[in-house]
Amino acid sequence: MISLILIATWRRAVLIESSYQASIPLDFSGEFDMSDLVGVYEGEASTVPSSVFALHPQKAVLGVAEPSERWVEVDLSEQKLRAWDGGSLFLETLVSTGLPGYKTPTGEFRIWIKLRATKMEGGTGRLYYYLPNVPYVMYFGSNNVPNWKGYGLHGTYWHNDFGTPRSHGCVNLPTPMAEKLYYWTSPVVPEGKTMEYASADNLGTRIIIHD
């Protein structure tokens, strides 16, 4: 029921403020759709690679022991993401953030839901996209940037041009890096589940995005 309400709210918001929408998640289950394996990005077909569905056992070190000490930095000018555990660098990678007109928002955010996979759709004309089975999705929001706007960190199979803005506002990561970040951040997704909402007992990791 919660998911249906969120989807309905999301779609109403798109009609009102579509030019500021990052992506429209079409599925909150977090499960793969093996019947939908071909997407569209910038007018080109993009097939979901088999590597997206691979399951890699996670080591205990990737569990979130102290969420308050872990935070993610996205530097728009460098097109880089860094994951910090206190003052120690856990991960650094090139990313692709928003194109002109689809700028990734700056500020401080929290992850509000994590999905092992979802479908996304958005954009118009040449920049229209439909992407099934987007892997390792971590949607974030804040008081100033509501959750329904659809900004997130996620794996990427439809381009390999990291270090250059290519997205509609989300932060595109190489899928192996997104996988590491997905299991390192909170909310913690229980073993065997494909999605998890943040809560008072399972807070979402803090994300800071700056120019």
Secondary structure, 3 states (H helix, E strand, C coil): CHHHHHHHHHHHHHHHHHHHCCCEECCCCCCCCCCCCEEEECCEEEECCHHHHCCCCCCHHHCCCCHHHEEEEEECCCCEEEEEECCEEEEEEECECECCCCCCCCEEEEEEEEEEEEEEEECCHHHCEEEEEEEEEEEEECCCCCHHHCCEEEEECCCCCCCCCCECCCEEEEHHHHHHHHHHCCCCCCCCCCEEECECCECCCEEEEEC
